[in-house]
Amino acid sequence: MEYNFKIITYAILNQKIIIMIKKILFLSVSVLFIAACGNNDNTEKSKNDTTEINLVAVPEINLNEFDSLAANYVGKEVTVTGIVDHVCKHGGKKLLLVDGDYNLHIFNDNRFDESLSGSKVTVKGIVEQEVVDSAYLAEKLKHEQKNYVDANEAEKEKLKNMEKYINHMQDSLKKSGLDNFTNYSLKFETLEEKK
């Protein structure tokens, strides 16, 4: 009988140990599940935080301040509002935005709609910088002369005007004592017409 009692005692102890192990496993799984859920909340929160970062407003620069502020925004996105003076007839991939005495060239990879002429628009784009020195102007003149080799009378007149402009720029560089001029423009991203 003593032997059976020992077996029964061991059986009961083993059963209690098994139950305790099951409870520990259940609690462990529960803790891991709760921790995993908590991490999902943090992941969701991180995704939301990223979205908030992406919603940061793009700075708007007044056209009359563009030339003085553009150096601070080279390679960055800005918005500018003005009147479309005209869309370039030669290719249609450039428009001139004006506001009083101030203007800005907007460049696009695609054609602008010519009907934008005269419209008030807000343009979002990337500020680009172009450094113009004597070598650049000489190269530009050669390029233009090459393009108009077989020109008709109207095109020859355009070439004369271009040569005159480039020579004027060369003279301005010499008189200023500067090595170069810096031009700023906007690489087009989006446009919103104002009513």
RAFEN-V854679 format. One record per backbone hydrogen bond with DSSP energy under -1.0 kcal/mol. CO is the residue of the C=O (numbers start at 1). NH is the residue of the N-H. Records with the same first field share a line. If there is no record, write none. Layout:
# RAFEN-V854679
CO = NH, NH
This chain:
# RAFEN-V854679
1 = 5
2 = 6
3 = 7
4 = 8
5 = 9
6 = 10
7 = 11
8 = 12
9 = 13
10 = 14
11 = 15
12 = 16
13 = 17
14 = 18
15 = 19
16 = 20
17 = 21
18 = 22
19 = 23
20 = 24
21 = 25
22 = 26
23 = 27
24 = 28
25 = 29
26 = 30
27 = 31
28 = 32
29 = 33
30 = 34
31 = 35
32 = 36
33 = 37
34 = 38
35 = 39
36 = 40
37 = 41
38 = 42
39 = 43
40 = 44
41 = 45
42 = 46
43 = 47
44 = 48
45 = 49
46 = 50
47 = 51
48 = 52
49 = 53
50 = 54
53 = 56
59 = 79
62 = 65
65 = 69
66 = 70
69 = 72
70 = 73
73 = 76
76 = 127
78 = 125
79 = 61
80 = 123
82 = 121
83 = 98
84 = 118
86 = 96
89 = 91
92 = 112
93 = 108
94 = 88
95 = 106
96 = 85
97 = 104
98 = 83
99 = 102
102 = 99
104 = 97
105 = 186
106 = 95
107 = 188
113 = 116
114 = 117
116 = 119
119 = 84
120 = 194
121 = 82
122 = 192
123 = 80
124 = 189, 190
125 = 78
126 = 187
127 = 75
128 = 185
130 = 183
132 = 181
133 = 137
134 = 138
135 = 139
136 = 140
137 = 141
138 = 142
139 = 143
140 = 144
141 = 145
142 = 146
143 = 147
144 = 148
146 = 149
148 = 151
152 = 156
153 = 157
154 = 158
155 = 159
156 = 160
157 = 161
158 = 162
159 = 163
160 = 164
161 = 165
162 = 166
163 = 167
164 = 168
165 = 169
166 = 170
167 = 171
168 = 172
169 = 173
170 = 174
171 = 175
172 = 176
173 = 177
181 = 132
183 = 130
185 = 128
186 = 107
187 = 126
190 = 124
192 = 122
